[in-house]
Amino acid sequence: MRHGSHGHRGFRGGDDDQRLSLLNRWGALVARHGWIAVGIWAVILTVAGCLYPMLQRELSTPSYTIAGSQSDQAQELLGEHFPALGNEQGVLVFTAAGTGARSTAYRAAVAGVLEKVRALPGITGVVDPYTEGGISRIGDDGRTAVALIGMRGDASERADLSDDISTAATAAASGTGVEALYSGSTPLNKDLSEVELHDQERAEMIGIPVALAVLLLASGALVAALLPVVTALLGVLLCMGVLALVAPVFGLDQFVTVIASMIGVGVGIDYGLFVVSRFREELAHRIPEASTRRERKCIVSGAVGQALHTSGRTVLASGIIVMVALCSMVVIRGHVFQQIALGTGIVVTCSLLVSLTLLPAILGLLGTRVEKLALPRRMRPQDTVGGGGGDPMTTFWGRWARMVMRRPWLCAGASIVLLVVMALPLGGIKLGLDLGLNALGKTESGRAQQIVAGTFTPGAVAPVQIVIDAGAGGITTADLNAVAALGDSLRANSSVAEIVSPTEALDQAAGRHDAPALRAAARDAALRTDLGQLVDLDTGGRHLLLTVVADVPIDSVGAMQLVRDLRNDILPGALAGTGATFLVGGLTAQYVDLSDETTAKLPLVISIVLGLSFLYLLVVFRSILLPLKAAVMNLLATCAALGLTVFVFQEGHGESLLGFSNVGTLQAYLPVTLFALLFGLSMDYEVFLVGRMKEEWDRSHDHVVTVATALSHTGRQITAAAAIMMVVFGSFLVADVLELKQMGFALAVAVTLDATVIRMVLVPAVMTLAGKWNWWLPGPLERAIPKVHLE
């Protein structure tokens, strides 16, 4: 027996000092009434499965807006003062293989399509390719034409309308020899969501079988290996049912299901592995002592209770820390961050519920059959083969712990140097937002974008929009002169392909651009309609709209720099002395605002996560050093993972190996999201390892025995759990969408570093050096902080 026999504690459901253990009693209770618990869960999961189709209907397109930002305010002004433009403008691209765009047949086909589109509810205006003035809408190849489509409504309504436009255009163009393709912000984002969903399914088809193989090798028995996978998938299913209920309230999009599935499978397998491993260990120590069926049943329920009392509380603690970390993202105004926090928070909660209620019931029903279809005895964990598995110090991890503890300074120093070197590229991080256009080549919106980029200019599908407010006095000649000079300046800018300016329209109509000419044009019915798209003649007469088409892709570094130049230098200089104000909007401007918001709020998020996690671990472990060590080490691992992500994806060193085109930036929301997620996920191993150390410390009060014994009992599970997470996250490297590759890589690397360099080397080395100070808590704090026992 290990550290003295466990005796017949299985008959009582736990040792005397654990009689009040809530998790222990709960686990034993669920195990004894396994069929009832499984029946209840069968009903719940059936309902969740039935709700899934509703979730797919309720999901909208991704939104990258930042509440109150320039782009957000510009969008509101456009909807209020330029109603013909609607809440968004899309492009309908016409192309034909052998027919010229100015031919009678081509023009008739375009007219027929636009007639059907104009009739759709929600269309605010249509500018056909043959309208004079403004941006050229007939391509240089002579076979391509573009119409502008104004849409109103919220994101969900515009997503539905985009489908209607595409369907109507395709039907109307059928048989004419002209192809009609719809693109723009909403259809591009919508198609991107579909590609990401396909990427997720493909990644899971690779990741889950490989994870199962890793589990089989780690657990040594097929039934034991299957349980964590099954419970993880059931947790994700439950999450999808919950998301279906909250999607109408929070306006969720498809990305939330992708991120929830990615995180849910990873943490669900981890949680299940920890509980199952400890159950098997407890069962191996107890079951040989039973002689009757009733005694065996009692021992099984006791083993389940003890598994929840130990690994169960670890799972609960780590789950709480993950959600604490995720809650920090609510300080960021971006909808995408709120979605990630909500989706991952729900899936972690669902994984906890399944691991702490359904899994104990299944273990209670299986009992010793959890060891069915086992590998040969030598390939199974010593803790699960009965008889205590021998001296833990003779296992691989016991010997490893001894080696690290003999050279703590060397091991700690080498680990820190390695992590710091990996983190160095983080100093040059650049944030952007890759729309994933390279992954959309087979979609309708992607094909349309490629045609526009090749025939016109890459920025034509979603131009930059500048709204100028002349003030309460209305538009003056000085304002118009400033706008005209601004237009001349922008035409000379190498990043600008074309602009549409109200002063240019006035010059064409009246030969000049002054206030009297504007008033005269407004009284001319023939001019008023076209001019009303550039000046809010019907809603105040004080706002002007300039449309700037970038000569680079809308999600490129160059396009984002153009927006920053407009805001910081070009527009302030051009409008100086006029009293006019401006707002720069459009899809590229949204990306800039998201990037700036992320950069500004990252220090606050880090402070919240570190502070709350420190306080939580201080209460749980009742130690000053342990939570401080956890915060510093997790920060090191996260920075190292982000540094490697910068090295590979921003600097392009993994471009050919991983199959992506380097865009020179990381996704704007990646650092803050990864920090919150990785910090939370890494706490799995921290709580699992240090929790076992505390258990051993309370038993022996010998820090050498504490560290070595705990590592010998947890090393296999931690490395197995990390390998599984690495496989699950790393499988997203096969994705076509760059943001999924970046996120999968960063998560896989961070988990690997955390479970190897941090938990297996740095933690035992530092704890060896600290000795008894690991468990030191000043007297005033000892009396002040509440005594919380998760068990």
N, C-alpha and C positions, 0 to 999 in steps of 0.2 A: 504493500500500500504506500501511496505517496504522502510524505509528511504525516504519517500516522493514518490508520485506516479511517475511511469515511464511515465505517460502521454500517448500521442499518438505517442511515438517515433517510433513505428512499421510502421507508415505511411511514415516516412522519412528514415527508415532504420537505425536509430541510433540517439543518442543525438547530440547536436551541437558540443560538444568537440570530437566527434568521426567521424565527416564527412570525415576526411582524413584517417580513418582506412582502410588499405588495405584489411585485412582479413574480416572486416565487409562488405565492398563493394563486395568483392569476394563471400562471403557466400550468400548475398542477390541476386547477379547476378546468381549464379548457381541455387539457389532455384527457381528463376523466370523462368529459362530455364531448368527445371529439365529433361524433356524428351530428350532434345538434349544431355545433359551431360550423361544420362543413356545410350542412344544409342551409343555414342562414347565409353563409357566404355564397353559396350557389345561387340563391335568389338575388342577392346584391349584384353579383357579377353578371347575371343574366340581364338584369335591368340596365347595367352599364353598357353591355354589348348592344342592347336595343337602342340606347341613346346615341351610339356612335354615328349612325347616318344623320341624325339631327345636327351633330357637331359639324360634320362636313358642310352642311347647308348654311350654318350660321357663321362660318369663318369668312373673314373679309380679306382684302389685300393688305400686305405689310404697309405700315405707316412709319415714316421716319421724322415726323414733325416734332418740334420742340415747342411746347405751349408758351406763348408770349414772345417767341423769337421773331426776328425780322421776317423770315420766310413765312411764318405763321400769320403775322399781321398783314403782310402783303397779300396772302391768299384771301384773307377776310375782306380787305379793301377791294380786291378784284371782283369778288362775288357781289359786293355791295354796290360798287360804282360802275362796273362793266359787266352787266348781267348777260350780255350776249356771249361773253367768254365762258360763263358758268363757273363752277368751282374747279374745273380742270379742262384743259384742251388736249385732245388726242389728234392723231394724224391717221388719215385713211390713205393708204398708198396704193396707187394703180400702176400696173405694169403689164406689158404685152410683148410677146416674143417678136412679132413681125409687123406690128401696126404702130404707126406714129401717133404720138399723143395729141396732135392737132388734126388728125383725120376725123372725118364725119362719124365713122363707126365708133371710134374710140370715145369721142365726145358724147355720143349718144349713150354708150355704156356707162360712162361716168355720171351723166345726168340721171339715168335710171337708178343707179345705186344711191346717189345722194337724195333722190326723191323718197326712196324707202327709208333712208336714215333720218331725214328731216321729220318724218311722220312718227318716229318713236317718242314715247313719253320720256321726258328728262333731257331732251336735246334742246340746248339754248340757242344754238346758231351753227351754221355751216358756211364755211368760206371755200368755194370751189376753186379748182386749179386755174381757172381761166379768168378770175377776178384781176383786174388791172391794178398795178401798184403793189407796194409791199414786197415781201420776200418772194423770190422766184419760186414758182410751184411746178414748173415743167423742167424735168431733169435735162442735163447736158446730153444724155444719150438719145433724147427725143422720144423715148418710149415709156418714160416714167412720169407720173403726176401725183401731186399730193394735195389732199383737201384737209382743212382744219375743222375739227368737230368739238363744239363746246358742250360740256356735260354739267349738270347740276346734281346735288345730292351729297350725302355723306359717303364715306369710303365703301361701305357695303352696297349702297345703292349704285354707286358708279361702277363697282365690280359687276353687278348684275347687268347694268346698262352696256358695259363693254362687251359682254357675251351677246346681248341683243344686237348691237351694232355689227359685230363680227358675223353673226348668223344672217342678218338681213343683207349685209353687203355681199356675202358669199352667194346667197340665193339669187340676188338681183344680177350679179355679174355672171352667173352660170350660163354658158352657151354663147357668150358675147366675144370670147377670145381675149378678154381683159380680166386680169386677176386683181381682186381687191383684198388688201390685208390691213388690219387695224393694229395700231401700236400707240405708244404713249406711256405715261407713268403707270396708270392702273393696269393696262393689259400686260406690260412688261413685268410688273411686280406679281401679277396673278400667275403668269406663266412660270416665273421664277419659283413661286411657291410649289407649283406642280412638279417642277424639276427637282426641287429639294425633297419633296415627298418621295419621289422615285429614288433619289440618292439614299434617303433614309432606309427605304425598304431593301435596297441592294446591300447597304452596309450591314444591316441586321442579318441578312441571309448569309453573309460572310462571318460576321462577328459572333453570333450566337452559337453556331456549331463549333467554332474554334474555342469559344469560352467554355462550352460543355466538355471539350476534350481536355482543356486545362483543369477544369474541375474534377474530371475523372482521375487524372494523374495526381492531383492534390489530395483528393478524398479517398481514393483507392477503392471506391464502390460506386456502381452506376446509379443506383437508387439515390444514394446520398448526393451524387453529383447533379442529378436531375432536379432535386428539390429547390435549390436556389434559383435555377433558371425559370422553373415553373412559377415560383412565387414572384419573381421579378416581372414576368410577363403579365401575371394577374394584377400586380400593382399598377402597371401601365394601363391595363384595361380599365381598372377602377378610376384612374386619373382621367381617362378620356370621357368616361361617363360624367364625372364631376365637371370637366371643362365644357361639356355640352350644355350643362345647366347654367354656367356662368358666362358663356360666350356672348349671349345677347346683351348682357349687362356691361361687359368690359370691352366689347368690340375686338375680339381676338382674331388673329390671322393664322395662316397655315404654319408659320414658323414656330409658333408656340407648341404645336404638336410634335414637330421635329425635335426641338430642344428637350421637351418633356420626355419623349421616348428615349433619346440618347442618354439623358441623366438617369431616367427611371430604370433602364436596363442595368446600367452600371451600379448604382447604389443598391438596387433591389437584389442583385446577385451578391453583392458584398454583405448586405444585412443578412440574407439567407444563409450565406456561407458561415458567418460568425456564429449564428444560432445553432445551425446543424452541427458544426464542428464541436461546439461545447457540449451539445446533447450527446453526441457519440462518445466523447471523452468521459462524461459523467456515467453513461450507461455501461461503458467498459469497466469502470471501477465498481459498479453496483450489482450488475445482473448476475455474476457468478454466485452471489450469496443467496439468491432466491431459490426456493425449492418447489413452490407451488405456483399455479397460474395466477391466483389472487395476489401473491407476493410480487410476482413479476409485473403485474399490471400496476401495482402500487409503486414499485421501483421505477417503472417507466414514467409515471406521472411525476414522481419526485425528481427524476433526471430532467424532465421538461421544465419543471419549476426552477431547478438550479441553473439550467441553461439561460432562462430568462433573467434570473437573479444576477447572473454574471454578464454573459454576452448580450443579453436582452437590454440591460441597463446601458451597456456600451453603445448599442444601436440607438437607443432612445437619446442618449446624450449627444451622439454625433449628429443625429437627425435634427435635434434642437439647434445645434451650432450651425448646421447648414442653413436652416431657416433664418437664424439670426443674421448670418452673413448676407443672405439674399434680401432680407428686409432693408438692408442699407441702401439698396438701389432705388428705393422709393424717393430718395432725395433728388434724383435726377428726373427732370421734367419730361424726358422722352418716353413716348408710348412703348417703344421697343423694350426699354428697360423694365417698365412695369409689367409687360407681358412675360419677359423672361423670369422675373421674380415670382409672378403669379404661377406660371406654368411649372417651374421647378419646385416651388414651395408646395404646390398641390401634389406633384408626383412623389416628392419625398415623404409627405404626410401619408399618402396612400401606401407607399412602400413600408413605412413604419407600421401602419395598421395591419397589413397583410403579414408582416414578419412577426408581429407580437400577438396576433389573434388566430389567423388561419394556419400559419406554419406550425405553431404549437399543437393545434388540433390534429394536423396531419401526422406530426411526429408521435403523438399519443396513440394514434391508430396504427401506425407502422410498428412502433416499438423496435425490437431487434431486427425486424425486416428492413430497416434502413441500411443494413449491411449487405443486403442481397446483391448478387451479381458483382462480387468483390474481386479485385485484382489479387494476385498472390500475396501472401502475408508480408513478404519483405518489401512490397511496394505500397503498403498501407501505413498511415501514420501510427507511430508507436502508441500514442495516447488512445487509439481506438481498438487495439488488438486484445485488450483484456490484461488483467494483472498489473495495471499501472504503467505498462510499457517500459519498465526498467527505469534506470536513473536518467532523469532528463539531461543531466550534464554530459552524458555520453552521446547524445544525439548530435546531428550536424550543427543545429542552431545552438545547442549548449556549448559545443567546442568553439563555434564562431564567437559567441558572447565572451568566452574566456580569452580568446585571442584579442578582441577589441579592448577588453578591460585591462589586458597586460600592457597595451600601448595606447592609452587614452589620448595623450597629447598629440601623438602622430596621427591617429585616426581622425580626431576632431579637426586638427589643422588642415590636413589634406582634403577633408570633406568641405570645409569652409572655402578654401582656395578654389576648389573645383566649381562650387556653386557660384562664387563671385565671378570667375572667368566666364561662365555660361551667361551670367546676367549682364556682362559688359555691353553687348549690342543694344540693350534696352535704352541706353543713353541717347541713341540716335533714332528712336522710334518716330514714325510719321503716321498720322491717322488719316484715313479717307473712308470712302464707302464704295466698294466695287459692286456694281449692280448685278454682276454675273452675266453680262451680255455674251461672253464667250460660250456659256453653257446653253444659250437659248437659240442656237442656230436652227434647230428643228421645229421650233414653235412658230406660230403665226406672227406674234409680236416681234420675235427675234429676227425672223426673215425680213419683216418690214423695216426693222432698224438697220439691218445690214444693207438693204437696198437704198435707204435714205442716206446712210453714211457713205456708200460708194458713189451714189449718183449726185447727191447734194453736198452735205457736210455732216459729220458725226453728231453735231449738237442740234441738228434741226428737229429731232424727235421731241426734245423737251428744252426749249430755249430759256434763257434767263429773262426774267420780267422785272422791270424797274418802274415802280409807281412813284410819281413825283406829286407832292401836295403843295400847291402854290399858296395856300393859306386862305384866310377868310376873305381877303380882298379880291380873290379870283385870279385868273391867269393874266399876267401883264406882258407887255412887249419885252421887258427885261427877262422875264422867265423864259419866253420863247426863244430869245436870242441865246440864252445860256444853254437851252436844250439843243438848239441847232449846233452850237459850238461843241457841245458834248457829243453829238452825233458824228461830227467831223473827226473828233479825237478818237472815237471808238472805231471808226472805219480804218484808221491808220494803225490800230492795234493788231499785232500779228496773231493774237489768240481769237480774234473776232472774224467771222466769215461774213455775216450780214447783220443789218439792224433795220428795224421798222420804227420810224420816228414820226410824231405828229407834225413836226415842222416840215419834214419832207413832203408829207401829204398836202400841207398848206401851200408849199412852194409850187407843187404840181397843179393845184386847183386855182390859186389866186396869184401866183407869181411872187408872193412874199409871205413872210411869217411874222405878223405882228398882231396885236390884240384886235384892231378893227377888222383885219382879214379873217380872224377866227370867228368874230361875231357875225360877219357877213356869210361865211361858209355855213355857220350853224343855222342861218335862216333859209338856206338853199336846200330844199327837200332832196335833191339828187345827191348832194354832197354829205348831208347830215348823217345818213346811214353808215357810210364808210368811215367818216371822221369820228362817229360815235364809238368806234372800236378803239380809238386812240385818246379821246378826250371824253370825260364823263358829262356830256352836254345835257343829259336828262336827269342827272343826279347830283347837281351842285355846281358843275362847271369849274372845278378847281383842281382836278386830278388829271395828270397826263400819264400815258403808258408808253414806255419804250420796250421793245422786244429785241433782245440781243442773242444772236445765234453764234455759239462758240464754234471754233474751227477744230475742236478736239472733242473726244467722247465726253458725254455729260457727267460721267463718274470718274474722270481722270484727274490727276494732280493739277494739270494745266487749267481745266475748267474750274476747279475749286479755287485756284489762285486768282483766276479772273474775277470771281465773285468777291474775294477778299480785296483785290485791287480796286474794284468798283466801290466797295463800302468804305475803304480806308483812305483812298487817295483820289481816284478819278472823280467820283460824284461830289465829295466835299469841296474839291477845288473848282469844279465846273459850276456849282450852285452858290458859291461864296458871294455874299452881298445881295442875293435875291430874296432871302427870307424863306425860300422854299425848302422843304424837307423831303426825304426820300426813303423808300424801302426796297430792298432787293429780294425778290422771291424766285420761285421756280424749284425744280427738283434738285439741281446742283446746289442751290442756296440752302435747301433742307439738309443736304449732306454736310455742308460747312457748319451749319448751326448744331447739328448732332455731334460733329467732331469737337467743336468748341465747348459745348456743354459737357461732354465727356471729360475733356481735359481739365476743365474748371472744377468739376465735382469729384474727380478721382481722389485727391487728397482727403476730402471729407469722407468719402466712402471708406477709404483705408482706415481713417481714424475711428469711424464708427465700428467697423468690423473688429479691429484690434482691441478697442476699448471694451466692447460688449463681450467678446470672447474671453478676454482676460478676466473680467468680473465673473463670468459664468464658471470658468475653470477654477478660479480662486475659491468659489463657494463649493464646487464639487470635490476638488482635490485637497482643499484646505492647505494650500501651500503658496508661497510667493514665487519661488523659483520655477515651478512646473508650468504655470500659465505664462510666465514671462518667456521661458524657453520655447514653449509651443508657439507663441506669437512670433518670436524672432526666426525660428526655424521654418515655420510655414511661410513667412514673408520671403525668406531666402529661396525656398523651393519655387514659390510663385514667380519671383523675379527671374530666376534661372530659366524657368519654362518660357516666360515671355521673351527673355533675351534670345533663346534659341529660336523662338517663333519669328522674331525680327530677323535673325540671321538667315533663316531658311526662306521665309516668304517675302519680307520686305527687301532684303538684299539679294534674293533670288538664287541662293546657293543650292537649293533643292529643286530648282525649276524642272530640269530634265528628268530627274529621278521620280519626282512626285507628279509630274504631268500637269503643270499649270503655267500660265503666262504671268510673269512678274509685273505687278502694277505699281510697285514702289511704295505701297502703304499697307498697313493692317486695317481691318475693319474698325471703324470708329468706336463701336461699342465693345470691341473685343477685350481691351485691357481691364476695364471695370467689371465686365461680366466674368471674365476668367478669374480675376482676383477674388470676387465674392464666391464663385463656384469652387475654385480650387482651395481656397482657404477653408471653406466648409467641408469639402470632400476629404481633404487631408486630415481633418480632425477625426475621421473614422479610425485611422491607424493610430493617431495620438491617444485617443481615449481607449482603444482596444489594448494597446501596449502598456500605457501607463496605468490603466485600470487594473491590468493583471499584475503590474509591479506593486501597486498599492495593496492588492490582495495578498501578495507574497510578503510585503513589508509588515503588514499587520500580523502575519503569521510568524515571521522569523526575526524582524528588526535587524537584519543583516543586509547591508546594501549590496554586497557582492552576490549573495545568494538571491536577493531580490531581482537584480538586473538579469543575471544569467538564467534563473529559472523562468522568469517571465518571457524572456526572448526565446528560450527553448520551446515554450508552449505556444507562442504566438507567431514565431517567425514563418512557419510553413503557411499558416492562414493568411498572414499579411502579404507575403510574396505571391501567394496564389490569387488573393483578392486583387492585388495590384496588376498581376498579369492579365486577369480577366478584364479589369477596367481598361488596361492598355489595349487589349484586343477590341473591346467594344468601341472605345473612342477612336482607336487607330484605324478601325475599319472604315471610318468616314473619309480616310485619305483617298478612297476610290471614288468619292463624289465628284461630280462635274462642276458643282458650284464652289467657288473659291472660299467663301466664308465658312462653309462646312469643313473644307480641308483644313483651314487655319484653326478652327475651333477644335476639331478632332485631334490635330497634331498637338496643340498646346495642352489639352486635357490629358492626352496619353503620356506626353513627356513629363508633365507635372506629377501625375500619379506615380509614374515609374521612379522619378527622382525622390519623391517623398517616401515611398515604400522601401527603397534601397539605400540611397545615400543618407537620408534623414533618419528613418526608423531603425535601420539595421546597423548603422555606423555612428552617426552623430549623436543620436539620443543615448545609446548605452555608454558612449565615450564621455559625454558631458555629465551624465548621471553618476558615472563612476568617479569623475573628478569632484563632483559636488558632495557625494557621500550622504551623510545624514542631513545636510542642508537642503536636500531635495524636499524634505517633509517639514521644513521649518516654517512656522507661522507665528508672528509676534503675538504676545499675549493680548494686547488691546484688540487686535484684529480677530483673534481666536474667540474673544468674548462678543465682539460686535457683529460678525457675520453670522447669518442663520445656519444652523446645521441641517443640511439637506442631504438625505440619503436616497438616491434613486432606487436602491434596492428595497 
